[in-house]
Amino acid sequence: MTSIVVFDYGFGNVRSMVRALANVGADVTLTSNHRAAMNADGVVVPGVGALAACLEGLRDVGGEQVIRDRLADGRPVLGVCVGEQIMFESGVERGAHAQGLGLIGGTVARLDADVVPHTGWNTIQAAEGTTLLHGVEHERFYFVHSYAASDAHDIDVDGLGENPGKVTRCEYGRSNFVAAYERGPLSATQFHPEKSAQAGARLLENWIATFPNFS
């Protein structure tokens, strides 16, 4: 059975994610234990709340090193919501700048819309050749966020390979933002797969299907 760690650093809708992964047949553990996270087939990094606070919480328990070590070894990592945002180079929230993990090029900033946060179901513009969204390119996904990255570009990161990243986008208000990013073992979504019904379940199944065999 596929083993997945939902990395628990105090910021995330962890119980819903654990249930969603269990529902697609994964053996799921909720932990911040480094050995467990390194040995799992996949790791999910959730996140809710303020970007800077999530980054601080992640770093306090050594989560940044877990992510970097896994990616360098070609082991899959999925960031969700603020768990996607922390993968970017930086974020600007209420005028304060936060240094991100620098795994995806770009900056997270407040959405430009009449109503913020962006809450509810929305369609996406799936990246050409997407693996993560295969079969659900035209479905709607569930979003809850006030901030997002307007663009994403590839950065030289150990383990991510030479192939260009695939960027899925979404429109809300006057913002056209990054809804998902795929590059090598790194995947990230601004929306919540665990709240996105059958489309979200298919996405999780697609992600698990990409796992390499390290046995």
N, C-alpha and C positions, 0 to 999 in steps of 0.2 A: 504494500500500500504506500502511496506517495506521502511523504512526511513534510509538513509545512509548519513553520514557526510564525505565529503572529507576534511580532516584537513588541513587548509591553514596556513602554517607557513613561507611561502616565498620561499620554495624549492620544486618544483615539477611540473610535467606536468599536472596541475590540470584541465585545461579545457577539455583535451582529456579524462581524467578519468571521469569527470562529464558526458560527453556525452555518454561514454561507459556504465556507470551505468544506465543512463536514458534510453538507448536503450534496456536494458534488463528489464525495467519496474519498476525501483526503483525511489523513491522520493528523489532527491539528493540535499543537501545543501553544499555549499562551505563556510566554516567558521572556525575560531579558538575559537569560543565561547564555554566555558567549559560546560555550562548547555546543549547546543544543542548537543555537542559531547557525553555527558554522557547519554542523553535520546534517542539518535538514536539507531535503531536496529543494525547498523553496522557502523564502522569507518574505513576509508581508510587513511593510512599515506603514501603519495607519497614521492619522494625524488630524486633530481638530483644534480649533482655537487660534491663538496668535502664533504667527510664524516664528518670531524670535523666542518665544517661550518653548515651542516645540523643539527648536534647535538646541536650546539649552538643556532641556530634559533629555534629549537623545544623547547629547555629548556627555552629560553627567553619568550615564550608565554605559558609556563606551560604545554606543550604537553606531557612531560614525565609522569606527574602525571595523566593526562587524560588516557594515555595508561595503566598505572599500575592500576588505579582505575577500569577501564573497565574490564581488565583481572581478577582482584580479584573478580569481580561480575559476571564473566562468560559471559561477553558481547564481541562479536566478534570484532577483530581488524585485518586488513590486511595491511601489509607493502609491498611497491612496490619499486623495484630497490634500491636506497640508503635507502629508507624506510624499506627495509629488512635488509640492512647492519647495520643500527643503532640498531637493535635488539640484535646484538651480543655483546660479552663481550668487545671487543676492536677492533681497526683498526690501521693499519700502512700505512700512506700515505706520500710519499716523505720524508721518514725517521722520520716523526713525529707520535707519538702515541696519539690516542684518546680513551677515555674511553666511551664505548658504554652503552646501557641500561642494558645489562646483563640478557636478557631474553632468549637468546640462547647461549650455550657455544661454543666458537670458536673465531677466529681472522680473520678479513678481511685484505687482502693483495693484492698487484698488481698481475694481471694475468701473467703467464709465457707463452708467445707466441711471435711469430715473429712480429705480427701486433697487436698493442693495440691502441685504444679500440677494444673490441669485439662488432662489429656492424652488425646486420642483423639477419636472421632467423637461428634457430638451433633446432635440436632434443634434447630430454631429456631422461633420464632414470628414469621413474616415480617410486616413492616409492610403495612397495607392500601395498595393501590395501588403497591407496590414495583416499580420498574423493574429494579433491580440483581438481584433474586432472581426475576424473572418466569420461570415454568416450572420452578423448583426450590424453590418455597416449602416443599415437604414433604420435601425431601431432607436428608441429614445432611452436616455439614461438619466439617473437622478443626481442632481447637483444641490449642494448647500455650501455656498462660499461667497465671500466679499472680495477676494483677491485672486489674481491669476497671472500667468505669464503671457504676454502678448506675442512672444516669439520664442523659438527654441533653436539653437544651433549646436552642432557637435563640438565637443572638447576632447582633447587627447587624454583619455583615461585608461589606465591599465585594465585590460580584460574586455573592453567594449568593442575591440576589433576595428577594422577599416571601413566596414560598410556604413553608409550614412544612416542616421536615425530617421524613423518614420514619425511624422507629426500629424496627429488628428486634431481638428479644430472645432470650435463651437462659437456661435454668435449669441450675444445677450446684450440688449441695449445697443450702445455704440461700440461695444467691445467685441473683438474677434480674438479669441484666446486659445491657448493650448489646452485641449481636452485630454490628450493622451500622447505618450512618447514611448517609442520602442527602439532599442538599440542593443544588440547582443543580449547579455543576460539582464539588462536593466529595462524594466517596464514601469510606467507610471500613469496614473489616471487622476484627473481633477474631479471627476464624478465618482460616485460611490457604487462599485459593482455589487456590494453586499445589500444595497437598497434598490437595485435596478431589476428586480424580478428575474424573468427568464433570460433577458438579454445579459444581465450581469452574471448569471450562472454560466451562460455560454462563454462569456469572456474569461471567467476563472478556469473553465475547462480548457479553453484555448491556451491560456498561460501555462497550465500544468502540462499540456501536451508538448510544450517546447523544452521541457526539462531534459538536460543531458543525462546519460547513464554513467554514473561514476563508480558503479560496482565492478 
